[in-house]
């Protein structure tokens, strides 16, 4: 089994803190979640700097034990931190700074931008009892474990083989009396993710030009990998937090008014609608009308039955949480930066490249992922099957609580909302803003769903 590697950067004067952390990490090592080695395993005659460099390149997570001694170590700053920040910005390396002693960490530009543990900026050494210290370290190690659970172990490309073991590395310090701070990275992970995952809003006629364009989404927390796959093969894509313009002035009455909505937290959304195979693995049956290929989306499922699927899936996946997206989350993810009718703009002649639609009652569902995805990497957001969402249907967006900030929909109603259109519907049903309500107990051969997951 592939194992993760942990790289610990610390001052030798903080060796006791390193040893205490390694003790807690040892629980994960015994469960074969990771391996580690320390610099005391470097033998006489070994190329010690090469060993440290290889361990940095092999790390899935880096832990910094921050103290005054740490911040004045020239070797740590120039050799370890510089390489770690480069990997963070270019590859998304996860960094956990842990404040072990009082120091001027807020005066260090690259460190001040990070979220330190323990929360609140109180160092571990601040008069705490051994029980409190171990309790805090246990919480931090649990957080590290949760991050590793959602990541694929790194197979390093190094000249000297470091195997598939994880590495916990300590630094060798030089010239500790010199104080130098590193410059902040010029191309941050935030900029890189925005370039990769966010497409600038397209200038279209929907909504009117007088409506201000939404702000670009912000990037997710650095501890979240961009994709995730659960134990039954469901794939999820990380959708960054941000703002968008919800609704359409050129659509039906219940799509108005166009209004700015903020999605305040990133979330994982299913890359595809839930398939018949995935439903069968969880529920032990296949209710679908259109069979013959288990990669077709499951359909003929009611909103109520989807809730039972979610309960059973959550139990199977243990601590992971699942739910349907809200209307706002669904439309935000569907648009992927577009302010047009579709995720690619307003040109309906391109819709056939992205959506199964317009087949009439004699049509059928299609295996997921066969057409183009939107700019988030989500497939079948237009067409194929209608997708249940969490909200009760309400004709007026203003019926919602907090309509402009993570709206949840009305508190009650008769119908639940479906989005996205389906194989038999026309191009209007496939529009990003089109809304359709049906009774939550109803099953139709065009009703499917996709899920949000929170690790």
N, C-alpha and C positions, 0 to 999 in steps of 0.2 A: 504494500500500500504506500502511495506517495505521501511524504510527510512535509510539513511546512518548516521553514527555517526562521528563527528569530535572531536578529542582530541587536545586541545591547551595547550602546555607547556610554561609557562612564569614566570618571576619573578614578585612578587607583586609590585615591584617598577615600573613595566611596565604596570600597570593595565590600564592606559589610552590607550595604544596601543591595549591591549586586547579588550577593549570596542569598539574601532574604528573598529577593525576587525569583532567583533560580529555584529555590525550594518550592515556591508556589507553582512555577512552570513545570516542575518535576511531576506533578499530578497529571498534567496533559501528556508528558513524555511517557509515563507508564501506560496511558491509554493509546499510545502510538499515534497521537495527533501531531507531535512534533519531536524533533531531536535537537540537542544543542551541545556545543562544546565551549570551553572557556580557554583563555590564552595560556593557562597553566599546562595545557596539553601540547603547546608548541615545544617541540624538542630542540635541544641544543643543535645548532647547525641548520635548522629549518629557516626558510625565507619567510620570516615572521610577517613582513609587510604584505607579501603576496598572499599569505594565509588570511589576513584581515581583509584584503581587497576581494578575495574570492568569496568570503563570507558575506560581505556587503552585496555582491552581485547575486548571491543565492537567496537573499532574504525575502520573505513575503511580508514581514513586518519588522520595523525598526523601533526599538525602545530607547529613549534618551533619559538617563538619570541625571536630572538637571540640578546643579549646585553651583556655588561660587567657584569651586575648584574646576568643575566641568567647563564653565564659561571662560576660564582664562587658560585652558589647555590649548596651546598652538596646534598640537597634533590633531586633537579632536576637531577643532574648527576648520583647519585647512585640509585635512585629509579625510576625516570621516564625515563630518557634516556636509562638506562640499559635495561629496559623492552621493550621500543620502538625499540631499535636496535635488540633485540632478536626476536621480532615479525617480523621486517623487514627481517632478515636473514632467519628465519624459514618459514614465511608465505607470504612474499612479501608485508608487510605493506608499504604503500606509505607515505613518509615523505616530508613535505614542510618546509624548514627552511626560515624564513623571517628575514632579518637583519634590526632591528629597531634602533639600536644605535651603535656608534663606539666601536669596541672591537678587541681583538687579535684572531679572529675566525680561522685564517689561522694557528695558533699555536696548534689548537686542532685537533688531527689526524682524529677522526671519522667525524668531521664537515668539515674539509678541503676537504674531498673526495666528498662532496655533492655539488650540484649546488644550490646556494642561490638565493633568490629573494630579492630585485630587481636585475636584471642582471647587472653585472659590479661591484658588491660588494660595491655599494654606499648605506649607510643606509637610511631608510625613514626619519630620523631626520636631514639629512644633509642640513639644511637651505631651505627646500622646502616649498612652499605655501600650505595652506590647500587644495586647488584645486588639486595640483600635488600629494599630499599624497593620497587623496581619489581616484584619477584617477589610481594611482599605485595599491592601494589595490583592486580596482574594477577589474583590469586586473588579479591580483593574484587569486581573488575569482572565476573569470570566468575560469581560468585554473584549479582550484580545481573542479569546477562543471563539466568540460569536462572529468576529470579523473573519477569522480563518475558516470557519464553517462555510462561508459564502464565497471562498476563493479557491482557485486552482493552484496547487503547489507549483513553484517555479523550478524549471529544469535549467540551471545556469549554463551559459555558454562560456566556459573558462578553459584555459589551457591546461591547468592542473585539475584533475577530476576531484570534485568534492562530494560525489555520490548523491544520494537522494535524502541524506540526513539533513535536519534543520540545524542552524548554527546560532548559538548565542555567543557573541563576540565582545570581548572587552578591549579597550584601547591601550596602547603603549604611549606614554606621555613624554613629550620633549619640551624643554624650555618653558616650564609652567609659569615663569615670572613675567612672561610677555602677554599683553592683553590686546587681542585683535578681534574685531567683529567682521563677519562676512557680509558682503553686499547681498541685498535681496535678489532673488532670481528675477531675470528679466522676462522670461516666458513662463508664467505660472501655470499650474495645473488648471486653475479656473479658466484662463484664456484658452488653453488647449481643448478642454472639454466643450467650451462654447463654440469654438471653431468646428469641432467634430460633430457635435450633436445638435446644435441650434442653427437653423436656417433663418436668415434675416426675413422679416415679414415682407410678403409680396405685395406690391402695389396693385390693387384690383379695384373694381367698382363696387365691391361688397365687403365691408360697409362703406358709406359715403366718405369722400375724401376729407370732409370736415371733421370726421371722427379721428381723434389722435391715435397713432399706432401704439400698440402695447409695448411695454418695456421687455427687453429680451430676458428669457428665463435665467436665473442664477444657477450656479453649479451645485451639485449635491455635496454633502459632507465627504471628506476624503476617505472615510472608512467604508464607503459603499462601493462595491464593484459594479461595473456598468451592466453586467448581465448576471443572471442566476438561474440554475436548473435544480428543480426539486427531485425527490427520489422516484417519482413516476414519470419523469421526463418533461414536465411542464417547464417551458422556458419563459423567463421574465426579463423585461428591459427596464433599466432605471430611467425614470422620467424626472428631470430636474424641476425644482420649484420655479415659479415665475408668474407672469401676468399675461392675460390674453383678452381679446374682445369676443365675448360670448353672444351667440345669436346672429340674426340676419335681418336687415331692413327690407330685403327683397324676398323674404320667404313668407311662411304662413303667419297668421296673427299671433300664434303662441311662441314664435321665435323672436318676438320683439319685446322690448327695445334692445338694440345692441348695447351691451354694458361691459365695463371693465371688471374682470374677476381676477383675484389673486389666489394662486395655489401656493400656500406658504411652506409646504414640506415636500421633499422629493418622495416618490413612490415607485414601486415595481409594478408594471402592468404586463399581463400575458402577451407574449410575442404573437400568439395566434389565439383564435377562439379555442375553447376547450374541445378536444376531439372525442370521438366515440371511444377510442381506445382508452383514453384517460378516464372518461366517465366509467367505463366498464371495470377498470382497475380499482376504482374506489367504491362503486355502487354494486358491482356484481351483475349488472344487466345493461342492456342497450335499448333505450326507448325509441331510437331514431326511426324515422320513416324511410329515409334514404340511406340504405346500407350498401354493403359490397366493398367498401374501403374504409377501414377504421381510422384513417387520417382525415376523413370528412369531419366537419364540426358536428358535435352532438346537437340534436334538435328534438322537437316534441317534448321539451322539458319546461315545466312551469317555473315561475319565480320561486314559489314555495319549495319545489323540489330542488332547485339550485341551493337554497339555504341548507337543506339536508346534506347535499353534496359537500358544501363548505364545512359543515360540522364534522363530517366523516374524514374529509381531507385533512383538516386541522388536527384531528386526533391521530391520524396516520403519520403526519409530519411533526408531531409533538409540539414544540414551542413556536412554530411558525404560524402566523395569523393570516387568514384569507378573508376577503369580502368582495362584493361587487363594487365597481367604481361608482362614484356619484356622477350625475349628469355633467357637472362641471369638469371633473377629472377626465371623464371619457372624451368630451369635446376638446379639451385642452390637448390631450394625447393624440386625438384624431387629426387636429389641425397641424400639429408639429411646426408651428410658426406661421402657418398660412392664415390670411384674413379673407380668403376667397371661399367659393362654394365648397371646394374640395381641398384635400391636403396639398395638392399641386397647383392650385389656382382656380380659375373659372372656366377653362377650356374643356367643355364636356366631351370633346372628341378624344381626349386622353384618358377618360374614365375607364375605358375597356382595358387599359394597361394595369389598372389597380383594382378593379372590382368585377365580380360576377353579378350581373344585373340584367334586367330587361328580357328575361327568358319566358316570362308569363307563367301561367299555372302548370304548363307541361314541362317546366324546367326542373332542376334538381340542384342540391348543394354540390360543392366541389371540394376536393382535398385542400386543406389549408396551405398557405405559403407558396402557391403556384404563380402568383402575379407579383407586381412590384410592391415593395413596402413604402410606407411614408418615411419622412426624414428622421424619425425616431427609430426606425427599424421595425415598425409594427405592421403586420400583414392583415389583410382582410378587414380593415377598419371600415371600408366602404363595401357594401354588398355581401354576398354569400348568405349569411344569416343575420337577422335582427339580433341585437345583443341586449339582454336585460341589464339594467343598471339599478343602483340601490334606491333611487328616489321614488317617492310618490309623484304621480303626475299632477301638475298644477298649470293652468293656462297662463298665469301671470308670474314672471320671474320674481316679482316683488313679494309674492306669498311666502318666499323662503325666509328662514332665519339667516342673518348675515348674507344677504344676496350677493355681496361683492367680495366676500372673503371666505374661502372654503365653504361655499354654500352646500347645505345638506338637503334642500328640497322641503316641501311642506311637511308638517308634522303628521299628517294623515291623509287619507283619500280612498278612492275606490279602485284606481288603476296604478300600476307601476309602469315606469318608463322603459321603452326600448329605443335603441339608437342604431344608425348605420345603414339601414336598408337591407335588402336581401336579393336573392337570385331572381325572383319573379318581378320585383318592383322596378319602376323606372328610375331615371337619373335623379329626379327630385328627392326621392326617398333616401338616396345615398349621400345627400349633402351633409356636411359636417354639423349643421345646425338643426336638421330636421328632427322633430320629436314625434313619438308615437306612444300611446298609452294602451295597456290592456290589463285585464284582470289577472292578479298574481297566481290564480289557480289554473289559468288557461294553458293548454298545450297546443302548439301548432308546429307544423313541419318546417317552419322558417324561423323559429325562436331558439336562439342559442345564447352563449355568454362567454365572457372572458373575465379573469379575476385580477384583483390587486393582491399582492403578497407583501407582508412585512416580516423580515427575518427575526 
